[in-house]
Amino acid sequence: MRRHWVITDGDGKVNEVKGDGVVGKQPHLKPEKPFSYTSSAVLATEVGVMQGSYTLIDEAGNEFEAEIPPFRLSLPNKLH
């Protein structure tokens, strides 16, 4: 239903992104069926970190948060 991202660049500058859906969609996810999408983040530095959450609704109509742990962002070939 919604997304919330905290994006931190290599200088420690933080940008928060909140909004409905994911890339303009609110997909109905089914067991054993993958869903993928492509997105991007603009950074002033060559590396950064991103973390956040998705707000989802289960089949019973209960809303819950799916936390996304921190993961590294980097330009290709910038990290060993």
C-alpha positions in Angstrom: 0.0 0.0 0.0 2.8 2.4 1.0 6.5 2.7 1.1 9.0 4.5 3.3 12.7 4.8 2.5 15.5 6.5 4.4 18.4 7.1 2.0 21.8 8.2 3.4 24.6 9.3 1.1 28.3 8.8 1.9 28.5 12.3 3.5 25.7 11.4 5.9 23.0 13.5 4.2 19.6 11.8 4.7 16.7 11.9 2.3 13.3 10.4 3.3 10.9 9.1 0.7 7.2 8.3 1.6 4.4 7.5 -0.7 1.6 5.3 -1.9 2.4 2.1 -3.7 5.6 1.1 -5.2 6.6 2.6 -8.6 3.0 3.7 -9.0 1.5 0.3 -8.3 -0.2 -1.5 -5.4 0.3 -5.1 -6.6 -1.6 -8.1 -5.2 1.1 -10.5 -4.1 0.4 -14.2 -4.2 2.3 -17.0 -2.5 5.1 -18.5 -4.5 4.7 -15.8 -7.2 7.5 -13.3 -7.6 7.0 -9.6 -8.0 9.9 -7.4 -9.1 10.4 -3.8 -10.1 13.2 -1.4 -10.9 13.7 1.8 -9.1 16.5 4.3 -8.5 17.9 6.8 -5.9 19.9 9.9 -6.6 23.0 10.3 -4.5 25.5 13.1 -4.3 28.2 10.6 -3.4 29.4 7.3 -5.0 28.1 5.2 -2.1 25.3 5.3 0.4 22.9 3.2 2.4 19.1 2.7 2.0 16.6 1.2 4.4 12.9 1.4 5.0 9.6 -0.5 5.0 6.5 -1.4 3.0 3.1 -1.2 4.5 1.1 -4.2 3.4 -2.4 -5.6 3.9 -2.9 -9.4 4.4 -5.8 -11.4 3.1 -7.8 -10.8 6.3 -7.5 -7.0 5.8 -4.9 -6.5 8.6 -2.2 -3.9 7.9 1.4 -4.6 8.8 4.9 -3.3 8.2 7.5 -5.3 6.3 10.9 -3.8 7.4 13.7 -3.6 4.8 17.1 -3.8 6.6 19.9 -1.4 5.5 21.6 -2.2 2.2 24.5 -0.5 0.4 24.1 1.6 -2.7 27.1 2.1 -4.9 28.2 2.9 -8.4 29.4 -0.2 -10.3 33.0 -1.2 -9.5 33.3 1.3 -6.6 33.5 -1.3 -3.8 35.8 -4.2 -3.6 
